[in-house]
Amino acid sequence: MMIYLLLLFMFSIIICSLNFLLTDHWTNQLTFFSTPEIYLTYSKMVLKSLIKAAALLPCRMENSETSPPSGPLAEPDKGVVRPSGPLGQLSESARPSKHREHPTKSPRRRREGKRPQRRGDGHEQLLRGTERRWLPGQPEHLEPSGSASDTAESSPKRRAHFLHGPYPATHFGPKACILPNPTSVMHIQDPASQRLTWNKPPVNVLVIRKIRDESLVEPFKELCRFLVERVSVYQEKQMMVYVERRVADDATLSKDEAFGSIRNQLCTFREGYDDISDCIDLIICLGGDGTLLYASSLFQGSVPPVMAFHLGSLGFLTPFKFESYKTEVDKVFEGNAAITLRSRLKVKVVKDLLQRAGQQPYSQEQQQQQEQQHEHNGLLPHGHTNSEAGKVTLQLQVLNEVVVDRGPSSYLSNVDLYLNGRLITSVQGDGVIVSTPTGSTAYAAAAGASMIHPNVPAIMVTPICPHSLSFRPIVVPAGVELMITLSPDARNTAWVSFDGRKRQEIQHGDCIKITTSCYPVPSICCHDLVYDWFESLAQCLHWNVRKRQARLADISDSSDTEN
């Protein structure tokens, strides 16, 4: 009975000590328990120690009845929980009686002596130890450890493999630092942790097939049948499969009576007439890189996740094999797939119609004719016309590159390149390529540019056959705005194309403004975003493929070791 009362007395002493440690009335500062997690962990360890002591209480009472104590009665039960390391541990030795009379003085002296060390590395080790405690898959308790310095020495420091570099230090030397600007702080998720998830099960799937390729008819029918039949069994809602009207009206599909029931359930659309940007949940491409580029052009705003199967010529952007399409599609529907955010370019083309007409305002009839002509060239679906200013604006989202070239003229292309409103150079040659990191392996690679990983935030500027030996490709930050205009002394006009489509003529007074878009293309990875890219370099472009050099049979045969 005396032991039980002593345990209750010790518990009250511990509670008082914890309250004293949590709120320091003398300094009005939080000292040891700087976070609620550490306080909660400390309290749990106290309760666990009390439970163990209560479990051993009957045995000790029996031993006390049968055998006399070998020392003072209260001495074996004097141990209390106190901080001794990151989270504290049970004391093995008994505490003197004078410490029990004044329980609040000893922790204060101990805390004052260790305060400088705890505010430094010891405090950081405490926080790191608490964060490790709550990681998934780990037990809810920590093993008793020594001091913070011992923990730092025994555990090696590990650095996670992030694709973004470390956050740079903002202090340089003893006196220099970067001027704080909270409005310009950006929080970018590391690409290695980008995983696909669904807020709701996907219902509307867009299937894009490469046209004028009869070998893709059978894979297209298999995929459409699989999507319709799978969803009708496993999902509550009937999945809607969208295809292009020209694909659904294909003569080969019309003659197939077995596919007729599936064909009648397909939803069709026409490019430039039907807007499907707000109703598609997933895009599945059957073809090559051009199929994915076409899918990107259909969505001038937010783009749904894209799953591309390699059924084309090159297939640099299509990592999936169609032989295992059922398994791969099921994995994507379940979520938790790795994705690569392929940045796009936001392009704005402004054409000065008044300068072309000799500064004469257009009549209504002339304006309608110009609108019909530009609609035929692809200007108006994503642009507008300002009759008073006499300007036509084209706005596009480009995945690969914007190419400005000399067109059919035999003269050199002479265009001026501006960066954030400042003229940086004039391009005299066949043209210039402004590409994304995704487009660095396309036309830019053929023009001599470096190949950049899609997750690198940058814009590449590559000249096409420049008439200069020192004009090398450059890489600029992703946030700048580039502007290309025709030079005043240019002998001919220039032509511009966007991912190889919507080719337009650029004359004097026109300008092209290019910057990074906030709507990337979420491309689903087959393995991960690093492995897929290097696999495409090796398989599609045969990057660094060379016959291996044979090793020497005998080192003494080498000419540089004979002497």
Disulfide bonds with the S-S distance in Angstrom:
none
